[in-house]
């Protein structure tokens, strides 16, 4: 019955019983679901009291067979909290050595910082017995001592005895009882209230520094957002215009910073979109262009056909220029596809940047959608323009074959072997470093092993780790090729391989060196780096055709092998074509990124800065664009409410620190003076009647066990020579000198002590 108010405790009792029956049934069932009851009164403390069930050994009714374990786990779940105070409740008319409450409290609070002993049923003890030794903290002492209380009996409850009368009767009991009247001011329910209140105060004061720092950190983290929320005025049209301009400006800044890499937050785990665009320009495009280069034998075969077709029925004496131009134009035409692919890849990254930046306008969903739509459409327009310019660039290359280029070798140098003419002088410069998995080991040992690879212009070296101290192998790159490996063979791994076209072993007894990277993109980067070192890629289909082409030579190719003049002409044209294509590819690698940056990227920056806002005004009503989502309104209200709550909490913390006084923690209990027969009592058995306080502190002003009474002294304090005072009318006179004559006090034998239980 959430939210229902009760003014009669009889109704409260009935509701608790009814709720228990609804949750657990009417036959002694249990449940760990709490029944929450909030009491409002000027006579109660501002803390939480959790009344836990007593330990049950034997199941009754509908209780499960493991009822003892279930209840113990439930109790431990609450009292394990370091912020709760444990009230270990034990009846005075039973043996304290068998107290389940003390045993389980000792398990979770071995130092006794959170445990207060509560002794009940003092008025029900057998005649001639008392609990003075327990309440004076001499029998099984606790660091915070014991407090005795006298509660209403069942007869009192049925007789509707009120709390005020019960407390007065309790007070009268302690003042009139000869064994307790000397400590009556430290007994009873009101004193227990004061102790708990002091513990709450102590706990709050102890927690103040950490709590204050936590509250201040939360406020600092929220201040910027709170300022924005407080400045937002949804009813003001001019404010919406201002908010629109701020949102558009923020979008433009975020877009530019993402591309240029000048943002305040730098990701150290993944590549930014700007860095990915750079990788497309520097690695993906060069690799794609390199894939267009024909295998040497295939190119020579094409040149041979071109020369023979140009000569026709005549036997040519000179190398025809037309064969050179025919082959070059054919190769230049093929550059369109990788260049257009580069444009598309960059556009994909830009669209993703727009999406990410637009998501930061989530508080205005209509504005976010309109901005993303307008900017994406503009990018598509620029993409079409860039593709046209790529076609134009290739057509320009086809328009004029410039054989007077300064980097072109010319016919004089074309007579030299192509390997000498086209050799790239890179020295021993390191091209790339990184981790790669060696898959050849996986075939034997069941798993790949990662090594640190270093690629330079002449060798591939791998080490045990990135310290580059323990070298494992050095592979010469001369004559190697690189190819893709089908991923189905290695599962989901991204694998490529190095091999010799003539079938020689590359590494130990392996025909190819199989390497894996963490992603397909990283594989492309490594292949591009190998290409810079002169290790060119081979198309997957080309490997299957090589053997077939070597075995199935057509009749038209047979004269080539026996015509030395044709072979010389083919070699000359081959060298000229390779030299000119290097020039064209170099130009393409240089101009395509520049064209994309100029036509798309930089133009988009200009568009966002000067044209996005007018386009948004044309797109629709500003009031509609700047309408908040329901989630944003809820978040704003919740954030402002939380901020005010933090301010109020800091104010309360300051008042508590100023207006309250903390008391020291009681000293540890020294039980060396206790009789050895009682030394084992602290290790005995689980708690019944446990009432931990979830909001109380763990400190108390002083141990309630007799610190104001001279004898006996608190545990651990020096023993004074003064004798203990007599208890009027309870101890025989011979016992008084006996207690005073012993330097180390012990528990005296009282009459009828054996009858205590």
C-alpha positions in Angstrom: 0.0 0.0 0.0 2.5 2.5 -1.2 1.8 6.1 -0.1 -0.9 5.2 2.5 -0.6 7.0 5.8 -1.4 5.3 9.1 -2.0 7.0 12.5 -2.8 3.9 14.5 0.0 1.4 15.2 -2.5 -1.4 15.5 -3.3 -0.8 11.8 0.4 -0.7 11.0 0.8 -4.0 12.7 -2.1 -5.5 10.8 -0.8 -4.2 7.5 2.7 -5.6 8.1 1.1 -9.0 8.9 -1.1 -8.8 5.9 1.8 -7.8 3.6 3.9 -10.7 5.0 1.0 -13.1 4.3 0.6 -11.8 0.7 4.3 -12.2 0.0 5.1 -15.4 1.8 1.8 -17.1 2.5 0.2 -17.8 5.8 2.3 -20.8 6.9 5.6 -19.3 8.2 7.2 -18.6 4.8 10.0 -16.1 4.4 11.0 -13.5 1.8 14.0 -11.2 1.4 11.8 -8.5 0.0 11.7 -5.7 2.5 8.5 -4.0 3.8 9.3 -0.3 3.9 7.7 1.8 6.7 8.5 5.5 7.1 7.6 6.9 10.6 7.1 10.7 11.1 7.3 11.9 14.7 9.3 14.5 16.7 10.3 11.6 19.0 12.1 9.4 16.5 15.6 9.5 15.0 16.3 10.3 11.4 17.8 7.0 10.5 16.9 3.7 9.0 16.3 0.7 11.2 16.1 -2.8 9.5 14.4 -5.4 11.6 15.9 -8.8 10.5 14.5 -12.2 11.4 16.0 -14.4 14.1 18.0 -17.4 13.1 15.9 -20.6 12.6 17.4 -24.0 13.0 14.4 -26.3 12.2 12.0 -25.5 9.3 8.3 -25.2 10.2 5.2 -24.9 8.1 6.0 -24.0 4.5 9.6 -23.1 5.2 12.2 -24.7 3.0 14.7 -27.3 4.4 17.6 -24.8 4.1 15.8 -22.1 6.0 18.8 -21.6 8.3 21.1 -20.9 5.4 18.6 -18.6 3.6 18.0 -16.5 6.7 21.8 -16.3 7.4 22.4 -15.2 3.8 19.7 -12.6 4.1 21.2 -11.2 7.3 24.7 -11.1 5.9 23.5 -9.3 2.9 22.4 -6.3 5.1 25.1 -6.3 7.8 28.0 -6.6 5.5 27.5 -3.0 4.5 30.3 -0.9 6.1 28.0 2.0 6.7 25.5 0.2 8.9 25.5 -0.2 12.7 24.8 -3.7 14.0 22.6 -4.0 17.0 23.3 -7.5 18.3 20.2 -8.2 20.3 20.4 -11.0 22.9 17.9 -11.9 25.7 19.2 -11.7 29.2 17.5 -14.9 30.3 19.5 -17.1 27.9 23.2 -17.9 27.8 25.2 -15.2 26.1 27.7 -17.7 25.0 25.1 -19.1 22.6 24.1 -15.7 21.1 23.7 -16.1 17.4 23.7 -12.3 17.0 27.1 -11.8 18.6 28.6 -14.7 16.6 27.5 -13.4 13.2 28.3 -9.8 14.1 31.8 -10.9 15.0 32.1 -12.5 11.5 31.5 -9.3 9.6 32.8 -6.9 12.2 35.9 -8.6 13.8 37.2 -5.3 15.2 33.9 -4.4 16.8 33.7 -0.9 15.3 30.1 -1.3 14.2 28.6 -3.7 16.8 26.6 -2.6 19.9 25.2 -5.3 22.2 21.6 -4.9 23.2 20.4 -7.0 26.2 16.6 -7.5 26.5 14.3 -9.2 28.9 16.2 -8.0 32.0 13.0 -8.1 33.9 12.4 -11.8 33.1 15.6 -13.2 34.6 15.4 -15.8 37.3 15.3 -14.6 40.9 18.7 -14.1 42.3 20.4 -13.6 38.9 21.3 -10.5 37.0 23.2 -9.3 33.9 25.5 -6.9 35.6 28.7 -8.6 34.4 27.4 -8.4 30.8 26.3 -4.8 31.0 29.6 -3.8 32.6 31.3 -5.3 29.6 33.2 -7.9 31.6 31.6 -11.0 30.1 32.3 -11.4 26.4 33.2 -7.7 26.1 32.4 -5.6 23.1 34.3 -2.5 21.9 31.2 -0.5 22.1 29.8 -2.3 25.1 26.2 -3.4 25.9 23.0 -1.4 26.5 20.1 -3.0 28.5 16.5 -2.3 27.6 13.1 -3.4 29.0 10.4 -3.7 26.3 6.7 -4.1 26.6 5.5 -7.7 27.2 2.8 -9.2 25.1 0.4 -8.5 27.9 1.3 -4.8 27.9 0.8 -4.7 24.1 -2.6 -6.3 24.4 -3.4 -4.0 27.2 -2.6 -1.1 24.9 0.2 0.2 27.1 1.6 3.3 25.3 5.3 4.0 24.6 5.6 6.8 27.1 4.3 4.7 29.9 6.6 1.8 28.9 9.7 4.1 28.9 8.7 5.4 32.3 8.4 1.8 33.6 11.7 1.0 32.1 13.4 3.9 33.8 11.8 2.9 37.1 13.1 -0.6 36.7 16.7 0.4 36.2 16.6 3.0 39.1 15.1 0.6 41.5 17.1 -2.6 40.7 20.1 -3.0 43.0 22.3 -4.4 40.3 21.6 -1.7 37.7 20.8 1.5 39.4 24.4 2.6 39.5 24.4 2.6 35.7 20.8 3.5 35.1 21.8 6.6 33.2 23.5 4.4 30.6 20.6 1.9 30.2 17.2 2.0 28.6 15.6 2.9 25.2 16.2 6.7 25.4 19.9 6.1 26.0 20.0 3.7 23.1 18.5 6.4 21.0 21.1 8.9 22.0 23.9 6.4 21.3 22.5 5.7 17.8 22.1 9.4 17.1 25.7 10.0 18.2 26.9 7.2 15.9 25.0 8.8 13.0 26.6 12.1 13.7 30.1 10.5 13.9 29.6 8.6 10.7 28.4 11.7 8.9 31.4 13.7 10.1 33.8 10.9 9.1 32.3 10.8 5.7 32.2 14.6 5.2 35.6 15.1 3.4 35.0 12.3 0.8 31.3 13.2 0.5 32.1 16.9 0.0 34.7 16.1 -2.7 32.3 13.7 -4.5 29.5 16.3 -4.5 31.8 19.0 -5.7 33.1 16.8 -8.5 29.6 16.0 -9.6 28.7 19.7 -9.6 31.7 20.7 -11.6 30.9 18.0 -14.2 27.4 19.4 -14.5 28.0 23.1 -14.4 28.6 23.6 -18.2 25.4 21.6 -19.0 23.5 23.4 -16.3 24.5 26.9 -17.6 23.2 25.9 -21.1 20.0 24.6 -19.7 19.4 27.6 -17.5 20.1 29.9 -20.5 17.6 28.1 -22.6 14.2 29.9 -22.8 11.9 27.9 -25.0 9.1 30.6 -24.9 11.4 33.3 -26.4 11.5 33.3 -30.2 14.7 35.4 -30.3 16.4 32.8 -28.1 15.5 30.0 -30.6 17.1 32.0 -33.4 20.2 32.4 -31.3 20.2 28.7 -30.4 19.9 27.8 -34.1 23.0 29.9 -34.9 25.0 28.4 -32.0 24.0 24.9 -33.1 25.0 25.5 -36.8 28.3 27.0 -35.7 29.0 24.1 -33.4 28.2 21.7 -36.3 30.6 23.5 -38.6 33.4 23.6 -36.0 33.0 19.9 -35.2 33.0 19.0 -38.9 36.2 21.0 -39.5 38.0 19.7 -36.5 37.2 16.1 -37.3 38.7 16.4 -40.7 41.7 18.6 -39.7 42.4 16.7 -36.5 42.4 19.9 -34.3 39.8 18.9 -31.8 40.2 19.2 -28.1 39.5 15.5 -27.6 42.0 13.2 -29.3 41.0 9.6 -29.6 44.0 7.3 -28.7 42.2 4.0 -29.6 40.9 4.3 -33.1 41.6 6.4 -36.2 39.5 9.5 -36.7 37.6 10.1 -39.9 40.1 12.7 -41.0 43.0 10.2 -40.5 41.0 7.5 -42.4 40.7 9.9 -45.4 44.4 10.4 -45.3 44.9 6.7 -45.3 42.7 6.5 -48.4 44.9 9.1 -50.2 48.3 7.7 -49.2 47.7 3.9 -49.1 44.5 2.8 -50.7 44.8 4.8 -53.9 48.4 4.0 -54.6 47.7 0.3 -53.9 44.7 0.3 -56.3 46.8 1.9 -59.0 49.6 -0.6 -58.5 47.1 -3.4 -59.0 46.5 -2.1 -62.5 50.1 -2.9 -63.5 50.3 -5.9 -65.7 52.6 -8.8 -65.1 55.7 -8.4 -67.1 55.0 -11.4 -69.4 51.4 -10.4 -70.0 52.5 -6.9 -70.9 55.1 -8.2 -73.3 52.5 -10.4 -74.9 50.2 -7.5 -75.5 53.0 -5.5 -77.0 53.9 -8.3 -79.3 50.4 -8.6 -80.6 50.3 -4.8 -81.1 53.5 -4.7 -83.0 52.6 -7.6 -85.3 49.1 -6.2 -85.9 50.5 -2.8 -86.8 53.0 -4.4 -89.3 50.3 -6.6 -90.8 51.7 -8.7 -93.7 54.9 -6.7 -93.7 58.0 -7.5 -91.7 58.8 -4.3 -89.8 62.4 -3.1 -89.6 61.7 -0.4 -87.0 59.9 -0.3 -83.7 56.5 1.3 -84.3 55.5 4.3 -82.1 51.9 3.4 -82.5 52.4 0.2 -80.5 53.7 2.3 -77.6 50.8 4.8 -77.7 48.2 2.0 -78.0 49.5 0.2 -74.9 49.9 3.4 -72.9 46.3 4.6 -73.7 44.9 1.2 -72.8 46.7 1.4 -69.4 45.7 5.0 -68.7 42.0 4.2 -69.4 42.1 1.7 -66.6 43.0 4.4 -64.1 39.5 5.7 -64.0 38.1 2.9 -61.8 40.5 3.2 -58.8 40.3 7.0 -59.0 36.5 7.0 -58.8 36.7 4.4 -56.0 38.8 6.9 -54.1 36.2 9.6 -54.5 33.5 7.2 -53.2 35.5 6.1 -50.2 36.1 9.7 -49.2 32.4 10.6 -49.6 31.5 7.7 -47.3 33.8 9.0 -44.6 32.4 12.5 -45.0 28.8 11.3 -44.7 29.7 9.4 -41.6 31.3 12.6 -40.2 28.1 14.5 -40.9 26.1 11.8 -39.1 28.3 11.9 -36.1 28.2 15.7 -35.9 24.5 15.9 -36.4 23.9 13.5 -33.5 25.2 16.2 -31.2 22.0 18.1 -32.1 19.9 15.4 -30.5 18.1 17.8 -28.3 16.5 19.3 -31.5 15.6 16.3 -33.6 14.0 18.2 -36.4 17.1 20.4 -36.7 19.3 17.4 -36.6 17.4 15.6 -39.4 17.2 18.8 -41.6 20.9 19.5 -41.2 22.0 16.0 -42.0 19.8 15.9 -45.0 20.9 19.2 -46.5 24.6 18.6 -45.9 24.4 15.0 -47.3 22.7 16.2 -50.4 25.4 18.8 -50.9 28.1 16.2 -50.5 26.4 14.0 -53.1 26.3 17.0 -55.5 30.1 17.6 -55.0 30.7 13.8 -55.4 29.1 13.9 -58.9 31.2 17.0 -59.7 34.4 15.3 -58.5 33.6 12.2 -60.6 33.3 14.3 -63.7 36.6 15.9 -63.0 38.2 12.5 -62.6 37.0 11.5 -66.0 38.3 14.8 -67.3 41.7 14.2 -65.7 42.0 10.8 -67.4 40.9 12.2 -70.7 43.5 14.9 -70.4 46.2 12.2 -69.9 44.8 10.5 -73.0 44.8 13.7 -75.0 48.5 14.0 -75.4 51.3 11.4 -74.8 54.2 13.6 -73.7 57.3 11.7 -74.6 59.4 14.8 -74.0 58.7 14.6 -70.2 61.9 15.0 -68.2 61.3 11.7 -66.3 60.7 9.7 -69.5 63.6 7.4 -70.4 63.4 7.8 -74.2 64.4 5.3 -76.8 68.1 5.6 -76.1 67.7 4.3 -72.5 65.0 1.9 -73.5 67.6 -0.5 -74.9 68.8 -1.3 -71.3 67.2 -4.2 -69.3 64.0 -3.0 -67.7 65.2 -4.1 -64.2 68.1 -1.7 -64.4 66.1 1.1 -65.8 63.2 1.0 -63.4 65.1 0.2 -60.2 64.0 2.4 -57.4 66.8 3.6 -55.1 65.2 3.8 -51.6 68.3 2.9 -49.6 67.8 1.1 -46.4 65.0 3.4 -45.1 62.3 1.9 -42.9 59.0 1.9 -44.7 56.7 0.4 -42.0 56.7 -1.2 -38.6 54.0 -3.1 -36.8 52.6 -6.4 -35.4 51.7 -9.2 -37.8 50.7 -12.8 -37.2 52.8 -15.5 -38.7 50.2 -18.0 -40.0 52.7 -20.7 -41.2 53.2 -21.6 -37.5 49.4 -22.0 -37.1 49.4 -24.9 -39.6 51.6 -26.9 -37.3 51.0 -25.7 -33.8 47.3 -24.9 -34.0 47.6 -21.1 -33.6 49.3 -18.1 -35.2 52.0 -16.2 -33.3 52.5 -12.5 -33.4 55.8 -10.9 -34.2 57.1 -7.3 -34.6 57.8 -6.7 -38.3 60.1 -4.1 -39.8 59.9 -3.4 -43.6 62.6 -1.5 -45.4 63.5 -1.1 -49.1 65.4 -4.4 -49.3 64.4 -6.7 -46.4 61.5 -7.8 -44.2 62.7 -8.5 -40.6 60.7 -9.7 -37.7 61.5 -9.6 -34.0 60.1 -11.2 -30.9 58.7 -7.9 -29.7 58.7 -4.2 -30.4 62.0 -3.7 -28.6 63.7 -5.0 -31.8 66.4 -6.7 -29.8 65.7 -10.4 -30.4 65.8 -10.9 -34.2 63.9 -13.9 -35.5 64.4 -13.8 -39.3 65.5 -11.6 -42.2 63.8 -12.0 -45.6 65.2 -10.5 -48.8 62.5 -8.8 -50.9 64.2 -9.2 -54.3 61.9 -11.2 -56.6 59.0 -11.5 -54.1 55.3 -10.9 -55.0 52.4 -10.3 -52.6 48.9 -11.8 -53.0 45.7 -12.2 -51.1 44.8 -15.4 -49.3 41.2 -16.6 -49.2 39.8 -15.9 -45.8 37.7 -19.0 -45.7 40.8 -21.1 -45.2 41.9 -19.1 -42.1 38.4 -18.4 -40.7 37.8 -14.7 -40.1 41.5 -13.7 -40.2 42.7 -11.1 -42.7 45.7 -12.8 -44.4 48.1 -12.0 -47.3 51.1 -13.9 -48.5 54.6 -13.3 -49.9 55.9 -15.7 -52.6 58.3 -16.2 -55.4 56.6 -16.6 -58.8 59.0 -19.4 -59.8 57.9 -21.5 -56.8 61.0 -21.3 -54.6 60.7 -21.6 -50.9 60.3 -18.3 -49.1 60.6 -19.3 -45.4 62.1 -22.6 -44.3 60.1 -25.3 -46.2 57.2 -23.0 -47.1 56.4 -21.9 -50.6 54.9 -18.7 -49.2 55.0 -16.6 -46.1 51.4 -16.1 -44.8 50.9 -13.0 -42.6 47.7 -11.8 -40.8 46.7 -8.4 -39.6 43.9 -7.2 -37.3 41.7 -5.9 -40.0 41.3 -5.9 -43.8 42.2 -2.2 -43.9 45.5 -2.9 -42.1 46.2 -5.6 -44.7 45.8 -3.1 -47.5 48.1 -0.7 -45.7 50.8 -3.4 -45.5 50.4 -4.3 -49.1 50.7 -0.7 -50.1 53.9 -0.5 -48.1 55.3 -3.6 -49.8 54.5 -2.0 -53.1 56.7 1.0 -52.2 59.5 -1.5 -51.5 59.1 -3.0 -54.9 57.0 -6.0 -53.9 54.1 -5.7 -56.3 50.7 -7.4 -55.8 49.4 -10.1 -58.1 45.7 -10.6 -58.8 44.2 -13.8 -57.4 43.0 -14.9 -60.9 46.3 -14.2 -62.4 48.0 -17.0 -60.5 45.6 -19.6 -62.1 46.2 -18.2 -65.6 50.0 -18.1 -65.4 50.5 -21.8 -65.6 47.7 -22.2 -68.2 49.2 -19.4 -70.4 52.7 -21.0 -70.2 51.3 -24.4 -71.2 48.8 -23.3 -73.8 50.6 -20.9 -76.1 48.6 -20.0 -79.2 49.9 -20.4 -82.7 50.3 -16.7 -83.0 52.9 -16.6 -80.2 55.2 -19.2 -81.6 57.1 -16.9 -84.1 57.8 -14.5 -81.2 60.2 -17.0 -79.6 62.2 -17.4 -82.7 62.3 -13.7 -83.9 65.1 -11.9 -82.1 64.2 -8.6 -83.9 60.6 -8.8 -82.6 61.8 -9.7 -79.1 64.1 -6.6 -79.1 61.2 -4.4 -80.2 58.9 -5.8 -77.6 61.6 -5.2 -74.9 62.1 -1.6 -76.0 58.3 -0.8 -76.0 58.0 -2.6 -72.6 60.6 -0.3 -71.1 59.0 2.8 -72.6 55.5 1.8 -71.4 56.7 1.2 -67.9 58.6 4.4 -67.8 55.6 6.5 -69.0 53.1 4.7 -66.8 55.2 5.6 -63.8 54.9 9.2 -64.7 51.1 9.0 -65.3 50.6 7.0 -62.0 52.7 9.5 -60.1 50.6 12.4 -61.5 47.3 10.5 -60.7 48.4 9.8 -57.1 49.2 13.5 -56.7 46.2 15.1 -58.5 43.3 12.8 -57.4 43.6 13.7 -53.7 44.1 17.3 -54.5 41.0 17.3 -56.7 38.9 15.6 -54.0 40.1 18.0 -51.3 39.3 21.0 -53.5 36.0 19.9 -55.0 34.5 18.1 -52.1 36.2 18.6 -48.7 37.2 22.3 -48.8 34.0 23.2 -50.6 32.0 21.6 -47.9 33.8 23.6 -45.2 32.9 26.8 -47.1 29.3 25.6 -47.5 28.9 24.9 -43.8 30.3 28.3 -42.9 28.3 30.4 -45.2 25.4 28.6 -46.8 24.1 26.0 -44.2 22.2 28.6 -42.1 20.3 30.1 -45.1 19.4 26.6 -46.3 18.0 25.8 -42.9 15.9 28.9 -42.9 14.5 27.9 -46.3 13.9 24.3 -45.1 11.0 25.1 -42.7 9.7 27.0 -39.8 12.3 27.9 -37.2 9.9 27.2 -34.4 9.5 23.6 -35.7 13.2 23.1 -36.2 14.0 24.2 -32.7 11.3 22.3 -30.9 12.8 20.1 -28.2 12.3 16.3 -27.9 10.5 14.9 -24.9 13.7 13.2 -23.8 15.6 16.4 -23.8 13.0 18.2 -21.8 13.0 15.4 -19.2 16.8 15.3 -19.1 17.0 19.1 -18.6 14.5 19.1 -15.8 16.2 16.1 -14.1 19.7 17.7 -14.5 18.6 21.0 -13.0 16.8 19.1 -10.2 19.9 17.1 -9.5 22.1 20.2 -9.5 19.9 21.9 -6.9 20.0 18.7 -4.8 23.8 18.7 -4.9 23.8 22.4 -3.8 21.5 21.6 -0.9 23.6 18.6 0.0 26.7 20.7 0.1 25.0 23.2 2.3 23.9 20.5 4.7 27.4 19.1 4.8 28.7 22.5 5.7 26.2 22.9 8.5 26.9 19.4 9.9 30.6 20.1 9.9 30.1 23.4 11.8 27.3 22.5 14.2 28.2 18.9 15.4 30.9 17.4 17.5 32.5 14.0 16.9 33.5 11.6 19.7 36.5 9.3 19.5 36.3 5.6 18.7 36.4 3.4 21.8 39.7 1.6 22.4 40.0 -2.1 21.4 38.8 -4.5 24.0 41.6 -6.2 26.0 40.3 -9.5 27.3 43.6 -10.9 28.6 42.3 -10.6 32.2 39.2 -12.7 31.5 39.1 -16.3 32.9 40.3 -18.8 30.4 37.1 -20.7 30.6 35.3 -17.8 28.9 38.0 -17.1 26.2 36.2 -19.3 23.7 32.8 -17.6 24.0 33.5 -15.1 21.2 33.7 -17.8 18.6 30.4 -19.4 19.2 27.3 -19.7 17.0 24.6 -17.3 13.9 22.3 -14.0 15.1 18.8 -13.8 16.1 17.0 -10.6 16.4 19.5 -8.6 14.5 18.6 -4.9 13.8 21.3 -3.2 11.7 20.9 0.4 10.9 21.6 1.3 7.3 22.2 5.0 8.0 24.1 4.9 11.3 27.8 5.6 11.7 30.2 3.2 13.2 31.5 5.3 16.0 30.2 5.9 19.6 31.3 8.4 22.3 32.3 5.8 24.8 31.7 2.1 25.5 28.4 1.8 27.4 30.0 -0.8 29.7 30.8 1.0 32.9 33.3 3.7 32.0 32.0 6.1 34.6 32.1 3.6 37.4 35.6 3.3 38.9 35.8 -0.5 39.3 36.2 -2.4 37.2 38.3 -0.3 34.9 37.7 -0.3 31.1 39.4 -3.1 29.3 43.0 -2.2 28.6 43.2 0.5 31.3 45.6 0.3 34.2 44.0 -1.4 37.2 43.5 0.9 40.2 44.1 -0.4 43.7 40.8 0.9 45.0 38.3 -1.9 45.7 35.0 -2.2 44.0 32.0 -0.8 45.9 29.4 -3.2 47.3 26.2 -3.9 45.7 23.6 -3.3 48.3 21.9 -6.4 49.5 23.0 -8.8 46.8 26.5 -10.2 47.6 27.6 -11.8 50.9 30.1 -9.8 52.9 32.9 -12.3 52.4 33.0 -11.6 48.7 33.8 -7.9 49.1 37.3 -8.3 50.5 38.0 -11.1 48.1 37.3 -8.8 45.1 39.3 -6.0 46.6 42.3 -8.2 47.4 42.9 -9.5 43.9 45.0 -7.2 41.6 43.5 -8.7 38.5 39.7 -8.6 38.8 37.7 -11.7 37.9 34.0 -12.5 37.9 33.0 -13.5 41.4 30.9 -16.5 42.1 27.4 -15.3 43.2 24.8 -17.3 44.9 22.6 -19.4 42.6 25.0 -18.6 39.7 24.5 -22.1 38.4 20.8 -21.5 37.9 21.4 -18.7 35.3 20.6 -19.5 31.7 
